[in-house]
Each structure stands twice: as C-alpha cells, then as structure tokens.
C-alpha cells in the first residue's frame, strides 16, 4: 500500500499533533469570557479594601476626639473636609 503523505502533513513528520485554528479560537474565547467575568469582581475587592481602611481611620479619629474631649472636659468637633 502506498503512503500518500496525508497523514504526515496532518500530524507532522514526527507524528506530533498540533492544535487547529478552531480549537485555539475556542480556548481564546473561553479565556475572554472568564476575564470579563472576573475583572469586575476584582475591581470591587479594591474598593472594598479602600472603604474598610477609610472606616477604620474614621473610627480612630472619633475615638481620639472623644479622648481629647474627656481629658480636657470640652467640646471637640470632628470636621469632614472634601
């Protein structure tokens, strides 16, 4: 039986398989979908950490204001500036 060379062209000279263009496009599509799902969630994590830090700072400032007011027996104001 004569070898037509079709098998060699499809799988390479050493019999190593390769991915088809369609397979690569499907994988790229799946990766794109996963990235589009996870990026908004990651952005929310950063904002959440920033909010926690700001909340922690506010609590510390209010505690300090209370301590100063009690120590000096005076009114202390906490002012928020933009």
C-alpha positions in Angstrom: 0.0 0.0 0.0 1.3 3.4 -1.0 1.6 6.2 1.6 0.0 9.4 0.2 1.7 11.7 2.7 -1.7 13.0 4.0 -1.1 11.6 7.5 2.4 13.1 7.6 1.1 16.6 6.6 -1.7 16.5 9.1 0.4 15.4 12.1 3.8 16.5 11.2 6.9 14.5 10.2 7.4 13.0 13.7 3.8 12.3 14.4 3.3 15.2 16.7 -0.2 16.6 16.8 -1.0 20.3 16.7 -4.0 22.4 17.7 -6.3 23.5 14.9 -7.2 27.2 14.5 -10.8 26.4 15.6 -9.5 24.9 18.9 -7.3 27.9 19.6 -10.2 30.3 18.9 -12.5 28.4 21.2 -9.8 28.5 24.0 -9.2 32.2 23.5 -13.0 32.8 23.6 -13.3 30.9 26.9 -10.4 32.9 28.4 -12.0 36.2 27.3 -15.3 35.2 28.9 -13.6 34.3 32.1 -11.6 37.5 32.2 -14.8 39.6 31.5 -16.5 37.8 34.5 -13.6 38.1 37.0 -12.4 41.7 36.3 -15.4 43.5 37.7 -15.2 41.3 40.8 -11.5 42.2 41.3 -12.3 45.9 41.0 -14.9 45.5 43.7 -12.3 44.0 46.0 -10.0 47.0 45.7 -12.9 49.4 46.6 -13.9 47.2 49.5 -10.4 47.4 50.9 -10.3 51.2 50.5 -13.7 51.5 52.2 -12.5 49.3 55.1 -9.4 51.5 55.5 -11.4 54.7 55.5 -13.9 53.3 58.0 -11.0 52.2 60.3 -9.5 55.7 60.0 -12.8 57.4 60.8 -13.3 55.2 63.9 -9.8 56.0 65.1 -10.4 59.7 64.6 -13.7 59.6 66.5 -12.1 57.7 69.4 -9.3 60.3 69.5 -11.8 63.2 69.5 -13.7 61.5 72.4 -10.5 61.0 74.4 -9.5 64.7 73.9 -12.9 65.9 74.9 -13.0 63.8 78.1 -9.4 64.7 79.0 -9.9 68.5 78.5 -13.6 68.5 79.6 -14.5 70.4 76.5 -16.4 70.1 73.3 -14.4 68.7 70.4 -15.6 68.9 66.8 -14.8 66.4 64.0 -14.8 68.2 60.7 -15.0 66.5 57.4 -13.4 68.4 54.5 -13.6 67.4 50.8 
